[in-house]
Structures are given as C-alpha cells and as structure tokens.
Amino acid sequence: MKITSRQLQKFIQEEIQSLSEEANRTPKGNITQAAREKYATVGKDKFPIFDKESAEAAIDLRGHAPKADRAKIINKAAKYAPKAAEKAREADKEKKKKNENRQITKSNLLNIIREEVAKEMDRHQKGEKLLQSIGGLKGRSKEDLRRALKKAADEKGYEETDINDAMGLAGYGKVHSDS
C-alpha cells in the first residue's frame, strides 16, 4: 500500500491530536486540571474548550458564568461546535429581548413607590380630617362613631376606606381597610 507524504502528514496530525485530546481527559472522560488551566475561557480554569464535546458542555453551562462572559464562551466554542454556538446566540438574543420587556428602571420604581406612599398618606389624612370633623370621640360607642363618620364622609364625598381609617385612628377596627 502506497501512502503519499500528504496522507502521512494528515495521519500523523490526527494521531497527535488524538493523543493530546486523550491527555486532556481522565480515563473516565473528565477534563484534567492541566487541561482546565490550559484551555480555560473564563478565569484560571473555568469553561475549558478544546474539542467538540467540551465546547458543547461549555455552551450548555454558560448560564453559570457572569453575563459578560457568556458571549466569550460562545465565541470560543464556535470553533469546535458552530451549530451549537449559533443556537446559543439565538437563545441568548431571545432571552435578552424577553428580559428587556420585564425590566423596570430604578427611577420608575422610585416613582411607583412615591405614588403609593402619597396615596397612603392622603388616605390617612382624610381619616384624620374625618375624625376631627365630627369633633373626636366624645365618649361615643363604636356604632355611634361609625354612623357619625358615615354621615360626615357622605357630606365630604369620602369613601368607605376613609371611614375605616378614621375608625382605626379612633381605636376601633383595622387601621387600613385593605390589610
């Protein structure tokens, strides 16, 4: 059997690559610490990529890496597993779009909190005004107080929640109607 020099070189390169890949894995198939350190994508020994199997594993586990490093992992894995890398890029794009729709800015959150606090303070103040408008407790029973508050609330256009707040301030019932 005749072998050309080019075929011999190819055969030797394949054997060398095969031997080096075997050296990168233990007999069980786990990646050796030396291979981790040599082929690490992130940090000193994280996400080693040196063949198709390690590339696919790194792509599958990229969610455990910081967001900034995920693209780096995919880019390095694309050399050995281009189809898996492309799928991962698409999945990350979809996830990013989905997260952008759910994100709320810090300033929007602060505005929402301010609005809710203002509503609570307004309702509490209405309860206080309602209680003051009937002249306080003056030894009234719970039922008498509720009737007087209901009458004052109807005159002022207040709601039931304001009556409940006033009752709470007087020491009867819940302080907040929605609690």
Phi and psi in degrees as GROMACS dihedral restraints (atoms count N, CA, C in turn):
[ dihedral_restraints ]
;  ai    aj    ak    al  type     phi  dphi    fc
    3     4     5     6     1   -94.4    20    10
    4     5     6     7     1   138.0    20    10
    6     7     8     9     1  -125.3    20    10
    7     8     9    10     1   130.5    20    10
    9    10    11    12     1   -78.0    20    10
   10    11    12    13     1   163.9    20    10
   12    13    14    15     1   -64.7    20    10
   13    14    15    16     1   -34.6    20    10
   15    16    17    18     1   -65.8    20    10
   16    17    18    19     1   -42.6    20    10
   18    19    20    21     1   -65.0    20    10
   19    20    21    22     1   -39.3    20    10
   21    22    23    24     1   -64.1    20    10
   22    23    24    25     1   -43.2    20    10
   24    25    26    27     1   -61.7    20    10
   25    26    27    28     1   -43.5    20    10
   27    28    29    30     1   -62.7    20    10
   28    29    30    31     1   -43.7    20    10
   30    31    32    33     1   -62.6    20    10
   31    32    33    34     1   -42.8    20    10
   33    34    35    36     1   -65.3    20    10
   34    35    36    37     1   -42.7    20    10
   36    37    38    39     1   -62.3    20    10
   37    38    39    40     1   -41.6    20    10
   39    40    41    42     1   -63.4    20    10
   40    41    42    43     1   -41.3    20    10
   42    43    44    45     1   -65.9    20    10
   43    44    45    46     1   -42.6    20    10
   45    46    47    48     1   -62.7    20    10
   46    47    48    49     1   -44.5    20    10
   48    49    50    51     1   -62.8    20    10
   49    50    51    52     1   -41.8    20    10
   51    52    53    54     1   -60.8    20    10
   52    53    54    55     1   -44.8    20    10
   54    55    56    57     1   -66.5    20    10
   55    56    57    58     1   -39.7    20    10
   57    58    59    60     1   -69.0    20    10
   58    59    60    61     1   -34.7    20    10
   60    61    62    63     1   -68.0    20    10
   61    62    63    64     1   -38.1    20    10
   63    64    65    66     1   -64.4    20    10
   64    65    66    67     1   -35.5    20    10
   66    67    68    69     1   -70.1    20    10
   67    68    69    70     1   -20.0    20    10
   69    70    71    72     1   -84.4    20    10
   70    71    72    73     1    -8.6    20    10
   72    73    74    75     1  -128.0    20    10
   73    74    75    76     1   150.9    20    10
   75    76    77    78     1   -79.5    20    10
   76    77    78    79     1   170.0    20    10
   78    79    80    81     1   -57.1    20    10
   79    80    81    82     1   -28.5    20    10
   81    82    83    84     1   -77.2    20    10
   82    83    84    85     1   -15.7    20    10
   84    85    86    87     1   104.9    20    10
   85    86    87    88     1     0.6    20    10
   87    88    89    90     1   -76.0    20    10
   88    89    90    91     1   156.1    20    10
   90    91    92    93     1   -79.8    20    10
   91    92    93    94     1   132.7    20    10
   93    94    95    96     1   -72.6    20    10
   94    95    96    97     1   159.3    20    10
   96    97    98    99     1   -64.0    20    10
   97    98    99   100     1   -37.0    20    10
   99   100   101   102     1   -62.9    20    10
  100   101   102   103     1   -41.5    20    10
  102   103   104   105     1   -67.3    20    10
  103   104   105   106     1   -38.6    20    10
  105   106   107   108     1   -58.1    20    10
  106   107   108   109     1   -47.1    20    10
  108   109   110   111     1   -68.8    20    10
  109   110   111   112     1   -37.0    20    10
  111   112   113   114     1   -73.2    20    10
  112   113   114   115     1   -40.8    20    10
  114   115   116   117     1  -107.4    20    10
  115   116   117   118     1    14.7    20    10
  117   118   119   120     1   -58.4    20    10
  118   119   120   121     1   138.6    20    10
  120   121   122   123     1   -96.5    20    10
  121   122   123   124     1   -36.1    20    10
  123   124   125   126     1  -126.3    20    10
  124   125   126   127     1   131.4    20    10
  126   127   128   129     1    67.8    20    10
  127   128   129   130     1  -155.5    20    10
  129   130   131   132     1   -82.0    20    10
  130   131   132   133     1   -32.7    20    10
  132   133   134   135     1  -149.2    20    10
  133   134   135   136     1    23.1    20    10
  135   136   137   138     1  -100.3    20    10
  136   137   138   139     1   143.6    20    10
  138   139   140   141     1    54.1    20    10
  139   140   141   142     1    60.5    20    10
  141   142   143   144     1   -71.2    20    10
  142   143   144   145     1   133.5    20    10
  144   145   146   147     1  -131.0    20    10
  145   146   147   148     1   116.6    20    10
  147   148   149   150     1  -143.9    20    10
  148   149   150   151     1    -5.3    20    10
  150   151   152   153     1  -154.5    20    10
  151   152   153   154     1   179.6    20    10
  153   154   155   156     1   -62.0    20    10
  154   155   156   157     1   -43.2    20    10
  156   157   158   159     1   -61.9    20    10
  157   158   159   160     1   -45.4    20    10
  159   160   161   162     1   -69.5    20    10
  160   161   162   163     1   -33.1    20    10
  162   163   164   165     1   -65.6    20    10
  163   164   165   166     1   -45.5    20    10
  165   166   167   168     1   -65.9    20    10
  166   167   168   169     1   -37.5    20    10
  168   169   170   171     1   -64.7    20    10
  169   170   171   172     1   -42.3    20    10
  171   172   173   174     1   -64.3    20    10
  172   173   174   175     1   -39.7    20    10
  174   175   176   177     1   -64.0    20    10
  175   176   177   178     1   -43.1    20    10
  177   178   179   180     1   -64.1    20    10
  178   179   180   181     1   -34.3    20    10
  180   181   182   183     1   -96.5    20    10
  181   182   183   184     1     6.3    20    10
  183   184   185   186     1   -61.6    20    10
  184   185   186   187     1   -22.3    20    10
  186   187   188   189     1   -64.5    20    10
  187   188   189   190     1   -17.8    20    10
  189   190   191   192     1   -86.7    20    10
  190   191   192   193     1    -3.9    20    10
  192   193   194   195     1   -95.3    20    10
  193   194   195   196     1   158.6    20    10
  195   196   197   198     1   -59.6    20    10
  196   197   198   199     1   150.7    20    10
  198   199   200   201     1   -54.6    20    10
  199   200   201   202     1   -37.9    20    10
  201   202   203   204     1   -65.0    20    10
  202   203   204   205     1   -26.4    20    10
  204   205   206   207     1   -93.1    20    10
  205   206   207   208     1   -10.2    20    10
  207   208   209   210     1   -62.9    20    10
  208   209   210   211     1   -42.4    20    10
  210   211   212   213     1   -65.9    20    10
  211   212   213   214     1   -36.9    20    10
  213   214   215   216     1   -62.5    20    10
  214   215   216   217     1   -41.1    20    10
  216   217   218   219     1   -63.9    20    10
  217   218   219   220     1   -46.4    20    10
  219   220   221   222     1   -62.6    20    10
  220   221   222   223     1   -43.4    20    10
  222   223   224   225     1   -62.0    20    10
  223   224   225   226     1   -42.5    20    10
  225   226   227   228     1   -70.3    20    10
  226   227   228   229     1   -37.8    20    10
  228   229   230   231     1   -69.5    20    10
  229   230   231   232     1   -23.9    20    10
  231   232   233   234     1   -61.1    20    10
  232   233   234   235     1   -25.3    20    10
  234   235   236   237     1   -63.9    20    10
  235   236   237   238     1   -36.1    20    10
  237   238   239   240     1  -103.9    20    10
  238   239   240   241     1   -28.3    20    10
  240   241   242   243     1  -137.6    20    10
  241   242   243   244     1    74.7    20    10
  243   244   245   246     1   -63.7    20    10
  244   245   246   247     1   -36.3    20    10
  246   247   248   249     1   -67.9    20    10
  247   248   249   250     1   -44.1    20    10
  249   250   251   252     1   -64.8    20    10
  250   251   252   253     1   -37.1    20    10
  252   253   254   255     1   -65.8    20    10
  253   254   255   256     1   -41.3    20    10
  255   256   257   258     1   -64.1    20    10
  256   257   258   259     1   -43.4    20    10
  258   259   260   261     1   -60.8    20    10
  259   260   261   262     1   -40.0    20    10
  261   262   263   264     1   -65.4    20    10
  262   263   264   265     1   -40.1    20    10
  264   265   266   267     1   -61.8    20    10
  265   266   267   268     1   -44.6    20    10
  267   268   269   270     1   -62.5    20    10
  268   269   270   271     1   -43.5    20    10
  270   271   272   273     1   -62.4    20    10
  271   272   273   274     1   -41.3    20    10
  273   274   275   276     1   -65.9    20    10
  274   275   276   277     1   -37.2    20    10
  276   277   278   279     1   -63.5    20    10
  277   278   279   280     1   -44.2    20    10
  279   280   281   282     1   -63.3    20    10
  280   281   282   283     1   -42.5    20    10
  282   283   284   285     1   -64.2    20    10
  283   284   285   286     1   -39.4    20    10
  285   286   287   288     1   -64.5    20    10
  286   287   288   289     1   -43.5    20    10
  288   289   290   291     1   -61.4    20    10
  289   290   291   292     1   -42.8    20    10
  291   292   293   294     1   -63.2    20    10
  292   293   294   295     1   -42.8    20    10
  294   295   296   297     1   -69.1    20    10
  295   296   297   298     1   -34.5    20    10
  297   298   299   300     1   -63.5    20    10
  298   299   300   301     1   -34.6    20    10
  300   301   302   303     1   -70.6    20    10
  301   302   303   304     1   -25.9    20    10
  303   304   305   306     1   -96.2    20    10
  304   305   306   307     1    -8.6    20    10
  306   307   308   309     1   -75.8    20    10
  307   308   309   310     1   144.6    20    10
  309   310   311   312     1  -124.8    20    10
  310   311   312   313     1   135.0    20    10
  312   313   314   315     1   -75.6    20    10
  313   314   315   316     1   159.2    20    10
  315   316   317   318     1   -61.4    20    10
  316   317   318   319     1   -40.5    20    10
  318   319   320   321     1   -67.3    20    10
  319   320   321   322     1   -37.7    20    10
  321   322   323   324     1   -64.5    20    10
  322   323   324   325     1   -41.0    20    10
  324   325   326   327     1   -63.3    20    10
  325   326   327   328     1   -42.9    20    10
  327   328   329   330     1   -62.8    20    10
  328   329   330   331     1   -39.6    20    10
  330   331   332   333     1   -63.8    20    10
  331   332   333   334     1   -40.9    20    10
  333   334   335   336     1   -63.1    20    10
  334   335   336   337     1   -44.0    20    10
  336   337   338   339     1   -62.8    20    10
  337   338   339   340     1   -44.1    20    10
  339   340   341   342     1   -60.1    20    10
  340   341   342   343     1   -42.7    20    10
  342   343   344   345     1   -62.1    20    10
  343   344   345   346     1   -44.0    20    10
  345   346   347   348     1   -66.5    20    10
  346   347   348   349     1   -40.8    20    10
  348   349   350   351     1   -64.1    20    10
  349   350   351   352     1   -41.5    20    10
  351   352   353   354     1   -62.8    20    10
  352   353   354   355     1   -39.9    20    10
  354   355   356   357     1   -62.4    20    10
  355   356   357   358     1   -44.3    20    10
  357   358   359   360     1   -63.9    20    10
  358   359   360   361     1   -42.8    20    10
  360   361   362   363     1   -65.5    20    10
  361   362   363   364     1   -40.5    20    10
  363   364   365   366     1   -62.2    20    10
  364   365   366   367     1   -44.3    20    10
  366   367   368   369     1   -65.4    20    10
  367   368   369   370     1   -40.1    20    10
  369   370   371   372     1   -64.1    20    10
  370   371   372   373     1   -42.6    20    10
  372   373   374   375     1   -65.4    20    10
  373   374   375   376     1   -37.0    20    10
  375   376   377   378     1   -62.9    20    10
  376   377   378   379     1   -39.5    20    10
  378   379   380   381     1   -62.0    20    10
  379   380   381   382     1   -42.7    20    10
  381   382   383   384     1   -63.5    20    10
  382   383   384   385     1   -44.5    20    10
  384   385   386   387     1   -63.1    20    10
  385   386   387   388     1   -40.0    20    10
  387   388   389   390     1   -63.1    20    10
  388   389   390   391     1   -43.9    20    10
  390   391   392   393     1   -64.9    20    10
  391   392   393   394     1   -39.3    20    10
  393   394   395   396     1   -69.2    20    10
  394   395   396   397     1   -34.2    20    10
  396   397   398   399     1   -66.8    20    10
  397   398   399   400     1   -24.1    20    10
  399   400   401   402     1   -95.9    20    10
  400   401   402   403     1     4.9    20    10
  402   403   404   405     1    84.7    20    10
  403   404   405   406     1    22.0    20    10
  405   406   407   408     1    83.2    20    10
  406   407   408   409     1  -159.9    20    10
  408   409   410   411     1   -80.0    20    10
  409   410   411   412     1   -47.4    20    10
  411   412   413   414     1    45.4    20    10
  412   413   414   415     1    44.6    20    10
  414   415   416   417     1    67.6    20    10
  415   416   417   418     1    23.0    20    10
  417   418   419   420     1   -79.0    20    10
  418   419   420   421     1   151.6    20    10
  420   421   422   423     1   -79.4    20    10
  421   422   423   424     1   170.4    20    10
  423   424   425   426     1   -60.3    20    10
  424   425   426   427     1   -43.2    20    10
  426   427   428   429     1   -67.4    20    10
  427   428   429   430     1   -43.8    20    10
  429   430   431   432     1   -61.6    20    10
  430   431   432   433     1   -41.6    20    10
  432   433   434   435     1   -63.2    20    10
  433   434   435   436     1   -43.6    20    10
  435   436   437   438     1   -63.6    20    10
  436   437   438   439     1   -41.8    20    10
  438   439   440   441     1   -63.2    20    10
  439   440   441   442     1   -44.6    20    10
  441   442   443   444     1   -64.2    20    10
  442   443   444   445     1   -41.7    20    10
  444   445   446   447     1   -66.1    20    10
  445   446   447   448     1   -39.4    20    10
  447   448   449   450     1   -62.4    20    10
  448   449   450   451     1   -42.6    20    10
  450   451   452   453     1   -64.3    20    10
  451   452   453   454     1   -45.8    20    10
  453   454   455   456     1   -65.2    20    10
  454   455   456   457     1   -37.4    20    10
  456   457   458   459     1   -66.3    20    10
  457   458   459   460     1   -40.2    20    10
  459   460   461   462     1   -62.7    20    10
  460   461   462   463     1   -39.4    20    10
  462   463   464   465     1   -66.9    20    10
  463   464   465   466     1   -38.1    20    10
  465   466   467   468     1   -90.1    20    10
  466   467   468   469     1    -9.0    20    10
  468   469   470   471     1    78.8    20    10
  469   470   471   472     1    25.8    20    10
  471   472   473   474     1   -83.2    20    10
  472   473   474   475     1   163.9    20    10
  474   475   476   477     1   -98.9    20    10
  475   476   477   478     1   175.0    20    10
  477   478   479   480     1   -61.6    20    10
  478   479   480   481     1   -34.6    20    10
  480   481   482   483     1   -62.8    20    10
  481   482   483   484     1   -32.9    20    10
  483   484   485   486     1   -69.7    20    10
  484   485   486   487     1   -37.3    20    10
  486   487   488   489     1   -64.2    20    10
  487   488   489   490     1   -44.2    20    10
  489   490   491   492     1   -62.5    20    10
  490   491   492   493     1   -38.0    20    10
  492   493   494   495     1   -65.0    20    10
  493   494   495   496     1   -42.6    20    10
  495   496   497   498     1   -63.3    20    10
  496   497   498   499     1   -40.6    20    10
  498   499   500   501     1   -63.5    20    10
  499   500   501   502     1   -40.3    20    10
  501   502   503   504     1   -64.2    20    10
  502   503   504   505     1   -42.0    20    10
  504   505   506   507     1   -64.6    20    10
  505   506   507   508     1   -30.2    20    10
  507   508   509   510     1   -79.7    20    10
  508   509   510   511     1    -9.9    20    10
  510   511   512   513     1   100.7    20    10
  511   512   513   514     1     8.9    20    10
  513   514   515   516     1  -115.5    20    10
  514   515   516   517     1   129.0    20    10
  516   517   518   519     1    77.1    20    10
  517   518   519   520     1  -165.1    20    10
  519   520   521   522     1   -77.2    20    10
  520   521   522   523     1   146.8    20    10
  522   523   524   525     1   -75.7    20    10
  523   524   525   526     1   -41.7    20    10
  525   526   527   528     1  -115.1    20    10
  526   527   528   529     1   131.6    20    10
  528   529   530   531     1   -67.6    20    10
  529   530   531   532     1   -25.3    20    10
  531   532   533   534     1   -99.3    20    10
  532   533   534   535     1    13.7    20    10
